[in-house]
Amino acid sequence: MISADRADRLRVAGLRWHPRSGDRFVIRRAGLDDEVYTISDMMIEPHQFSTGTVLGFNGTTEWALDSVAQEDALWLPGEDQLRELLGGTFRRLARSSEGYEVVIELAGRAQQVFTASAAADAYADALLALVGAAVDRQD
């Protein structure tokens, strides 16, 4: 699973979350940020309101929580979601002596390698570089 630090850096870089079943997240509040929650159509559902998205907790599983604003939740995208966001730049994932390597290729540039102990973190680092490259091109 992606680290909360990398997830926070992705959010700051502009990654937007559209909650769907199976997504994992943490709640950025004291005492709650060590728990990872999973959206499930049966337990935690996103509800769209004119004021924003609210993640509603159904049933008795999380009896102390009724709902939480999406802004208070930090999305922890999975490997498949990160790979999808990399799109056509993604070349491969491989094991390395340090853990995992993700290789991407930006148009007109050499391949870039991102290494981390967890595959999801290597994907996240590659996505951060991709977002940074897109911002650089806009400047």
C-alpha positions in Angstrom: 0.0 0.0 0.0 1.2 3.5 -0.8 2.6 5.5 2.2 0.5 8.4 3.6 3.4 10.7 3.0 3.5 10.0 -0.8 -0.3 10.1 -0.9 -0.2 13.6 0.7 2.4 14.7 -1.8 0.3 13.4 -4.7 -2.7 15.4 -3.3 -0.6 18.6 -3.0 0.6 18.0 -6.6 -3.0 18.1 -7.8 -4.2 14.4 -7.9 -7.9 14.5 -7.5 -9.9 11.6 -5.9 -13.3 10.5 -7.1 -14.2 7.9 -4.4 -15.3 4.5 -5.6 -15.8 1.1 -4.1 -12.5 -0.5 -3.1 -10.6 2.7 -2.5 -8.6 3.0 0.7 -8.1 6.1 2.7 -7.0 7.4 6.1 -8.8 10.2 8.1 -6.5 13.1 8.8 -7.5 13.7 12.4 -5.6 13.0 15.6 -6.3 9.5 16.8 -7.7 8.3 13.5 -4.8 8.6 11.0 -3.4 5.2 11.8 -6.6 3.4 10.6 -7.0 2.5 7.0 -10.6 2.5 5.8 -12.0 0.9 2.6 -15.0 2.2 0.7 -17.5 -0.5 0.3 -21.0 -0.2 -1.1 -22.2 -2.0 2.1 -20.2 -0.1 4.7 -18.7 3.2 3.5 -20.4 5.0 0.6 -19.6 8.3 -1.1 -22.6 10.7 -1.1 -22.6 13.7 -3.5 -24.0 16.9 -2.1 -23.9 20.5 -3.5 -21.5 21.3 -0.7 -19.1 18.4 -1.6 -18.6 14.7 -1.2 -19.2 13.1 2.2 -18.1 9.6 3.0 -21.0 8.0 4.9 -20.3 5.2 7.4 -23.2 2.7 7.4 -24.1 0.0 9.9 -22.3 -0.6 13.2 -18.8 -1.3 11.9 -17.6 2.3 12.6 -20.2 3.2 15.2 -18.3 6.3 16.4 -18.3 7.8 12.9 -21.4 8.9 11.0 -19.7 10.6 8.1 -16.5 12.5 7.2 -16.0 15.2 4.5 -13.8 14.0 1.6 -11.4 16.9 2.4 -10.6 15.2 5.7 -9.8 11.9 4.0 -6.5 11.1 2.3 -6.8 8.7 -0.6 -4.3 5.8 -0.7 -4.4 4.8 -4.3 -3.5 1.2 -5.1 -0.9 0.0 -7.5 -3.5 -0.6 -10.3 -4.8 2.9 -9.9 -1.3 4.5 -10.0 -0.3 2.4 -13.0 -3.5 3.6 -14.8 -2.7 7.2 -14.0 0.8 6.8 -15.5 -1.0 5.9 -18.7 1.2 5.5 -21.8 4.3 6.7 -20.0 4.5 3.4 -18.0 7.0 0.9 -19.3 7.6 -1.7 -16.6 7.7 -2.8 -13.0 10.6 -4.9 -11.9 12.2 -6.3 -8.7 15.5 -4.7 -7.7 18.0 -5.2 -4.9 16.3 -2.2 -3.2 12.8 -3.5 -3.7 10.9 -2.4 -6.9 11.7 -0.3 -9.9 9.1 1.5 -12.0 10.2 2.7 -15.4 8.4 5.5 -17.3 9.2 7.3 -20.5 8.1 10.8 -21.2 7.8 12.0 -24.8 11.1 12.9 -26.2 13.1 12.0 -23.0 15.1 9.1 -21.8 13.5 6.5 -19.6 13.4 7.3 -15.9 13.6 4.8 -13.1 12.0 5.1 -9.7 13.0 2.7 -6.9 11.3 2.1 -3.6 10.9 -0.7 -1.1 7.2 -1.1 -2.0 5.9 -1.2 -5.6 3.1 1.2 -4.8 5.6 3.8 -3.6 7.7 3.4 -6.7 4.6 4.0 -8.8 3.8 7.1 -6.7 7.2 8.5 -7.2 6.9 8.0 -10.9 3.5 9.7 -10.9 4.9 12.6 -8.9 7.7 13.0 -11.6 5.0 12.9 -14.3 2.9 15.6 -12.7 6.0 17.7 -12.2 6.9 17.3 -15.8 3.4 18.4 -16.9 3.7 21.5 -14.7 7.1 22.3 -16.1 5.7 22.2 -19.7 3.0 24.6 -18.7 5.4 27.2 -17.4 
